[in-house]
Amino acid sequence: MKHIYLSTLLCITALATTAQQTTESWENQGTIRQYIQYVPGSYNASNAVPLVIALHGMGDNMTNFSGIGMQLVADTANFIVVYPQALKAFNPQLVPFFGPDSITAWNSGAGAMGLTLSPDVSDVEFINALIDTLSVQFNIDQSRIYATGFSMGAFMTNRLACELPRIAAIASVAGTVGGLLDCQPGRSVPACHFHGTADTQVGYGTPDGAANNLMGLNVSDWITFWTGNNACGEVTLSGALPDMANDGYTVDYLEYAGCADNSRVVHYKVYGAEHVWLGPNEDIFYTREIWRFFLGLSPLSVGMEEQATLPDLSLYPNPANDLIFLSGGLAQAGMVSIVGADGRILLQTAASQAVHGIDISGLATGAYLLQVVTDRGVLTHRFMKMD
């Protein structure tokens, strides 16, 4: 599996923090299972924190996949991240395709013609038990347990959304809903997907919509499935991310909000990308955008060229003490959010109410980001809260 990971950067960062990364193991279903556990230095047992479960691809391992950089985000945003290890399990019927040696594989529902990898392994139960174990050891916010994964790990991520209700949201990369999976979540699930159009291992889908993903749903069918499951309406935000890196990629963004139970469906279409996890030197850093999605945020830069034609939105006073006000262009604005340095939404209100003032008296002194979602993109303003 081709990938871009950040192992060297992580090693350097780990030395500069008091965070703890350990390899853990325990017996589950009669088998020793392993996972890498990362607890940021900012963790305090008196405060419940989110949990991010990150699943590696077929033939990969937890150590290699821990190079995606989720620890870097955890240090700032204060959440725990775990990288579980898939078992070396195999379907003998697939030996002609993959050879006689076992490979690491999740029982993800990915497959075709009735054939799938690791059919006798209950990985959903394993992940559920892992969450139970972590919840005993740490103060985990049970409403903020998230799953993400790459390739077969992404197929497994979608399976968790289908079958494990305690998963609050998912973000999958280069892997959709498995072709052998009967996915019936019975609830709305915020879902985000990243996929390269040049992926030859897990096909994106041809321009005319024909299927070329032998293991599961095409991306367009993935969007149809989750927007239908979440009772979403029309697209609420779309556009291109700035093409700033000399990486040969361009990125389109598509978002359906206003879905049932405040869920969302989001897709990043990466033109020219193959079967990869893109890092911080590209036009898009998957790891960072995944955490922003879990926070309920849209990218800060979607459709910025179009936004230049909107009437300017002004924020005043800046710095501010108790109230901030917006003026200009509010007829085209929807939700207004105030975002802290850790990326968490601290306050949220309708733009029609923001014109009458947003009470920031409860915020600590410091810098904040005000984000305004319009019908043509996302506008942002930085401001200072003063005592």
Protein Blocks (a to p, Z undefined) as FASTA:
>chain_A
ZZddfklmmmmmmmmpcbdcddddddeehiacdddddddfkbcfkbccddddddddehia
fklmmmnopmmmmmmnopadddddddddddfklmmmnojbdcddddehpaeehiaehklb
cfklmmmmmmmmmmmmpccdfklcccddehjlmmmmmmmmmmmmklmbdcdehiacdfkb
ccdehpacdddddddfklckbcgbifkopacbfkbccfklmmmmmmmmnopacdfbgcdd
ddfbcnhpacdddddehiahhiacdddddehiacddddfkbmbdfklmmmmmmnopacfk
goklmmmmpccddddddddfkbccdeehilmpccdcdddfkopafbdcdfklmmnopafk
lpccdddddddddfkbccdddddddZZ
